[in-house]
Structures are given as structure tokens and as C-alpha cells.
């Protein structure tokens, strides 16, 4: 993207903005955000209702992890995975599709 413009153009992937866009003044890390705040341009800011909604989704997950840490299921390398994965699918009436010539005995 061309800095301070609503357009893009192709550039080499190994570049530094100052080299690729000579003569363009590039703002420091917070300079752009502070200037946008002064101009009442909230396009780069999250609204408080968005943040609150995000936390209403995340808080129950964090709380569940804190209250009841699930056990870590391990399995041997070169295996088809833990038996619990097979049990999970079996409860739903499903089985793994062992493509590429795979067999249930792991061969």
C-alpha cells in the first residue's frame, strides 16, 4: 500500500518503506494514531462495545480453563493419534478415514 494514499502498487518484497517510497514522510509508531485521534478518525481504533463483546466471548473460555484444566492427552509418535480421538468420533457414529493405504493397525 502506498503510504497516506488509498492505492497500492507492486514493489519488491525485500524492501524498506523509506527506500520504496522516497520523499514520503512516514509517521513514527504512535504519531499516526495520535494524529488520527486528534482528527476524530477512529478507523484504526477498536470501539469500547467491540472490546466488551470480545471479552464476553473470551472470559467464559478463560474461566473454564482456570476452573477445570483439561488433561493433556498424549500419544506415541508414528501413531494414528490418541484413542480418545477415536472414541470422540465413535460417539458421533463416525470413524476416521484412513487414506493413502492406511490401516487401523497403523501399517
GIKATA-V680536 format. One record per pair of residues at least 12 apart in sequence whose ideal C-beta (glycine too) atoms are under 10 Angstrom apart, sorted by sequence separation. I is the first residue (numbers start at 1). J is the second residue. If there is no record, write none. Layout:
<<I;J> <I;J>>
This chain:
<<9;21> <32;44> <33;45> <73;85> <71;84> <3;17> <2;17> <3;18> <81;96> <1;17> <5;21> <80;96> <3;20> <4;21> <2;20> <3;21> <80;98> <86;104> <2;21> <5;24> <1;21> <4;24> <3;24> <4;25> <2;24> <3;25> <4;26> <80;102> <3;26> <4;27> <80;103> <3;27> <80;104> <80;105> <80;106> <79;106> <4;32> <78;106> <3;32> <76;106>>
